[in-house]
C-alpha cells in the first residue's frame, strides 16, 4: 500500500494550481456554511483545564542551539504541565471581533485561519487526570474523556510496538477534520493537513524541550486502530501523527487491553449545511495508510 506512490502523483497532478485552473474554477466561499473552528461533543461532559500553568523557557524560542537551553531536572508530570503543552501548541491566544463574527487566533497558525487540526491525549494516571483517551477543545480549554483506561499498550502495538509510547506518561495525537479546510481549498486541502499539523508540532516540541521532556514523532502506525481509538468518524477525520511526551518518565506499566469497541459519539455539526467529501483526499490518504504493525517496524512513513 505505502509504496504505491502513483496515488500521490495522481493527486498532485489533479489538484495543482495552474493559470487555467484558477481562472476557470467556479468554486466560491459559502459563508453561511463555513465550518465552526471547534469540535464539541453533545452528550459527553468536559473538564476544564487549569489556567494557572507553567510558562516555557523563552530561550527555547531564541536560542539557535537547543543544547544551550536550561531545562527542568525533574519536571512534574501533572495537568498543569499538560495544560501548558496544549496551550502553547494549539491554544487560543487572542480573539478578534468583526461585524460578521469572531476569529479565535491560536498559538500556531493555520491555512486560511480555518484550524482543521484536532488534538487528543492518551494518558496514564497523572496528578489531576485519570487514565484515558481525551479530546482537547481549545475553545473551552478543556478535556473530554472519550474512553476510560490506560490505552498506551494498545497505542504502542498500533505503532509497531513503539517503546516510547509505553514509557511516556501521555501521547499527544493530531488529527485533521477534512471538511474544515476543504470548505475553502477543496481537494487541495490534503496538503494543509501536514502544513497545519507541522506548525503545531513545532510548538509542541519547543514547549516540551523547555520543560526537559523528551519527545518523538511517529507517523508510521496502523491508521485504522488509532482512528478507532480516538472515536473518529470515517472519511470525516483522520489521525496524522503521534507524539509521546516525557519519554522514560512513565510511573506505571501499561496493562494489556482489549481492542477498543467501535464508538463514534455525536458531535455538534461543524457546518449548518452539507459537507462536501472530496474523493481525492481519501483515496490518497487510504493509499498511504498502514494496515500492519510490521510495516511500522520496517520504517514505512507517509
Helices and strands as residue ranges (DSSP letters): H 6-15, H 19-24, G 31-33, E 46-48, H 59-62, G 66-68, H 79-90, E 92-98, E 101-106, G 111-113, E 117-123, E 132-137, E 142-148, H 152-158, H 163-166, E 170-177, H 178-185, G 186-189, H 190-210, E 215-218, H 223-229, E 237-245, H 279-288, H 293-297
